[in-house]
Each structure stands twice: as C-alpha cells, then as structure tokens.
Amino acid sequence: MLEKYLKINPEVKEAIEKGKPVVALESTIISHGMPYPRNVETAINVEKIIRNNGAVPATIAILGGNLKVGLTEKEIEYLGKAENVIKTSRRDIPFIVAEKADGATTVASTMIIADLAGIRVFATGGIGGVHRGAQQTFDISADLEELAHTDVAVVCAGAKSILDIELTLEYLETHGVPVVGYQTEEMPAFYTRKSGFNVDYKVESPKEIAHALKAKWDLGLEGGMVIANPIEEQYQMDYDTINQAIDKALKEADEKGVKGKETTPFLLAKVKDITGGDSLKSNIKLVYNNAALGAKIAVELAKLSE
C-alpha cells in the first residue's frame, strides 16, 4: 500500500537497499526559504556537497500527491519557480496527497517521509521550535514532536534564532530528545554560534555521533537526535545585530497579525531585508556546513551496519 504513495528515485532506492549512506534534505528551503534562483543553486550545491563527502542526497517533496524521495534537477528547478506550493507539515500530508497537490516539506514532514523510505540522517538549516511568547500563544513547531517519535537524526545549525531557544531546549528535554553539539558545548542559534544555552552532550566526531545513534535505536529508544552544528566562524553574523533585526521583525509580525505556519517565512524574509541580505548569505553557508557533516555521519552509520 505504501508503494502507492512513496516514489523513491532509483539511485536513492538502490543506495538504501544496499545499506549505502544516504542523507535526506527538505524542500521548504527551496520553495519558501530563499528567492529564485538562489534557492535552486543552493539546493543543487547541497546535493554536490553530500556526494563529495561520500553519501547519496535525497531531496524530499510532495509532487502531484506523490511522496518523492530524491528529486531530479528538473524537479528542484520546478519547486524553485512554482507558486502555490504548500508548506507541508505532518497535518498537511494527507490532504496534499489526496488532492494530488504539490507540497514543500518542513523538518517534520521530511523526517516522516525519510523514515518511511528508511533514511536515518537528515541535514537542514535549523529546526523549528517554541516561538517567543508561546506561554500565551502555544505556538510550538511540529518539528519537536516529530523529533520525539521519529527515528531520524537531524543535523542543523541549532534552532532558528527567531525562536525561544531556552523553551525549545526544555521541550526537547521533556520528550527525551538528545541535543548534541558538534565540537561545541553551546547550542548554536542559526545565524550565530552562541545562544547562551548549553547542549546535552558535546561530540567531537561523526563516528562518535554514529555510535550513539546506533546504540539509541538498537535499544528501542524511539525518536531522533538534534545534532547542532554551529555556523563556521567566518560566516556568522554579529550577535547583537541579528537579535536587533529579529526583535524588529517580531514586532512587525505582531502588528500585522502574522500567525501559524506563515510566521517563520515572514520573519526570515524580514530579517533578510533588515540585514541587507547578510542573513541570507549566512543561511546558505550554514546549510552547506550541515550537508557536509550529515554526509560524514551517514557514512559512519552505514559502516556500523555492514
């Protein structure tokens, strides 16, 4: 029955069946995260980086109602230009599939589809989390619930700095999701290497991460792992500058009544405008950095299954 919905690219399918390293990639960054043509260029470069580090890339989206695992360049180009592509989280999947529509996958829906395909490592920009002011709004990303239940490791530059990082970490702790820092003890905050909050564990190598993942899943401890990989120092933004831009963007979002799944794209676009495009450059560099680490982890994890 699953084959009716799930369409896996032949190269990706062969890699999964043979136990080769595969890295899942989301598609919201293509359709909702960056302007054309930077979005398409970035997506194709990310795939190249994963290949250069020994793994097979699998960009995920829903096209014509099909859960597609491993997009072609033509499909990536289509997503980069197409309008009315729906930002798709867990709750949206059945409707997009039933209506044979196009959907760009978020962290949560990418994890779900990667898990259905048998892919265990996923590289992205930053995870969603608990939004600022969630004590009143209860605005908490579905990404966090997915991390609690779905066996996919997520390599990211921490939580997006537009969020309440302290509450995000508390939420993950409550749900038993390990948050590990790659060569850092501090949770990165997307555009910057610092947030003021500690991770659960500092890990020094992809091999160490792979061994922890294998132990977790061998023991039947369901759920993913957040592998927080700080943006490289030369590409990070000034901590005060980015936080002032975020505060300004949050104020505007509140004034305009922006809510729900429109919040993150609105805030990221506003921050880009306020910083004169510097935040977009940082965003691209951190995604490349995460892709390289994701591939290295996938390679080490594949070795443990031989």
GIGI-V692881 format. One record per pair of residues at least 24 apart in sequence whose C-alpha atoms are under 8 Angstrom apart, sorted by the first residue. I is the first residue (numbers start at 1). GAP is how many residues later the second one is. D is the distance in whole Angstrom. If there is no record, write none. Layout:
I GAP D
I GAP D
This chain:
5 60 8
5 61 5
5 62 6
5 92 8
6 60 6
6 61 5
6 62 6
6 63 8
6 111 8
7 59 6
7 60 6
7 61 5
7 62 6
8 60 6
8 61 5
8 62 6
8 109 8
9 59 8
9 60 6
9 61 5
9 62 7
12 44 7
12 45 8
12 46 7
12 57 8
12 58 6
15 41 7
16 102 7
16 103 7
19 283 6
19 286 7
19 287 8
20 35 7
20 36 8
20 279 8
20 282 6
21 33 7
21 34 5
21 35 6
21 274 7
21 277 5
21 278 5
21 280 7
21 281 5
22 33 5
22 34 5
22 35 6
22 36 7
22 97 6
22 98 8
22 99 7
22 273 7
22 276 6
23 27 7
23 32 7
23 33 6
23 34 5
23 35 6
23 96 7
23 97 8
23 98 5
23 99 5
23 100 7
23 271 7
23 272 6
23 275 7
24 33 6
24 34 5
24 35 6
24 36 7
24 86 8
24 90 6
24 95 7
24 96 8
24 97 6
24 98 4
24 99 6
25 32 7
25 33 6
25 34 4
25 35 6
25 85 7
25 97 6
25 98 6
25 99 6
26 33 6
26 34 5
26 35 7
26 78 8
26 79 6
26 80 6
26 81 7
26 84 6
26 97 8
26 98 7
27 32 7
27 33 6
27 34 6
27 77 5
27 78 5
27 79 7
28 59 6
28 76 5
28 77 5
28 78 6
30 46 8
30 49 7
30 50 5
30 74 8
31 48 6
31 49 5
31 50 8
31 51 8
31 54 7
31 73 6
32 55 7
32 233 6
33 232 7
33 235 8
34 246 8
36 44 6
36 45 7
37 43 7
39 41 6
40 36 6
40 37 6
40 40 6
42 242 7
43 33 7
44 29 7
44 32 8
45 243 8
46 241 7
46 242 6
46 245 6
47 244 8
49 239 7
49 242 7
49 243 6
50 241 6
50 242 6
50 244 8
50 245 5
51 244 8
53 239 6
53 242 6
53 243 6
54 241 7
54 242 7
54 245 7
55 240 5
55 241 8
55 243 7
55 244 6
60 44 8
60 45 7
60 50 6
60 53 8
60 54 8
61 41 8
61 42 6
61 43 5
61 44 5
61 49 8
62 34 8
62 35 8
62 39 7
62 40 5
62 41 5
62 42 6
62 43 7
63 37 7
63 38 6
63 39 4
63 40 6
64 33 7
64 36 4
64 37 5
64 38 5
65 31 6
65 32 4
65 33 7
65 34 7
65 35 4
65 36 5
65 37 6
66 31 6
66 34 7
67 30 8
67 46 7
69 44 8
69 45 7
69 48 8
79 25 8
87 174 8
89 53 7
90 52 7
106 37 8
107 36 6
108 34 6
108 35 4
108 36 8
108 38 6
108 39 8
111 35 7
111 39 7
111 41 6
112 34 8
112 38 7
114 38 8
115 35 7
115 36 7
115 37 7
119 33 7
120 31 7
120 32 5
120 33 6
120 178 8
121 31 6
121 32 5
121 33 6
121 34 8
121 173 7
121 176 8
121 177 6
122 30 7
122 31 6
122 32 5
122 33 6
122 172 7
123 31 6
123 32 5
123 33 6
123 164 8
123 167 6
123 168 5
123 171 6
124 30 7
124 31 6
124 32 5
124 163 6
124 166 7
124 167 7
125 31 5
125 32 6
125 65 7
125 158 7
125 161 7
125 162 5
125 165 7
126 30 5
126 31 5
126 32 5
126 33 5
126 34 5
126 64 6
127 29 7
127 31 7
127 32 5
127 33 6
128 31 6
128 32 6
128 35 8
129 30 7
129 31 8
129 34 6
129 35 7
129 36 8
129 39 5
130 33 6
130 34 6
130 35 7
130 37 6
130 38 5
130 41 8
131 31 7
131 32 5
131 33 5
132 30 8
132 31 6
132 32 5
139 121 7
144 27 8
144 28 7
145 30 8
146 77 7
146 78 8
147 30 7
147 76 5
147 77 5
147 78 7
147 79 8
148 24 7
148 27 6
148 28 7
148 29 6
148 74 7
148 75 5
148 76 6
149 73 6
149 74 4
149 75 7
150 72 7
150 73 4
150 74 6
151 66 7
151 71 6
151 72 5
151 73 5
152 71 7
152 72 5
152 73 7
153 60 8
153 71 5
153 72 5
153 73 6
153 74 7
154 70 7
154 71 6
154 72 5
154 73 6
155 71 6
155 72 5
155 73 6
155 74 7
155 135 6
155 136 8
155 138 7
155 139 6
156 70 7
156 71 6
156 72 5
156 73 6
156 131 8
156 134 6
157 31 6
157 32 7
157 33 5
157 34 8
157 71 5
157 72 5
157 73 5
157 74 6
157 129 7
157 130 8
157 133 7
158 29 6
158 30 5
158 31 5
158 32 6
158 68 8
158 69 8
158 70 5
158 71 7
158 72 7
159 29 7
159 30 6
159 31 6
160 29 6
160 30 5
160 31 8
161 28 5
161 29 6
161 30 7
161 82 8
161 85 8
162 84 6
162 88 8
162 102 8
162 105 7
165 24 8
165 30 8
165 32 8
166 31 7
177 46 7
177 47 6
177 48 6
177 49 7
178 46 8
178 47 5
178 48 6
179 46 6
179 47 5
179 48 6
179 49 7
180 45 8
180 46 6
180 47 5
180 48 6
181 46 6
181 47 5
181 48 6
181 49 8
182 45 7
182 46 6
182 47 5
182 48 7
183 46 8
184 46 8
187 41 7
187 43 8
188 40 7
188 41 7
188 42 5
188 43 8
189 41 8
190 40 7
190 41 7
190 93 8
190 96 8
191 40 7
191 45 6
191 46 6
191 51 8
191 88 7
191 91 6
191 92 7
191 95 8
192 38 7
192 39 7
192 44 5
192 45 6
192 46 7
192 47 6
193 37 5
193 38 6
193 39 8
193 40 7
193 43 7
194 45 8
206 87 7
206 90 6
206 91 5
206 94 7
207 90 7
207 93 5
207 94 8
209 88 7
210 87 6
210 88 8
210 90 6
210 91 5
210 94 8
211 90 7
211 93 8
213 88 8
214 87 7
214 90 8
229 60 8
229 61 7
230 56 8
231 51 8
231 54 7
231 55 5
231 58 7
232 53 8
232 54 7
232 57 8
235 46 8
235 47 6
235 50 7
235 51 8
236 46 6
237 41 8
237 42 7
237 45 7
242 29 8
242 33 8
245 26 6
245 29 6
245 30 7
246 25 6
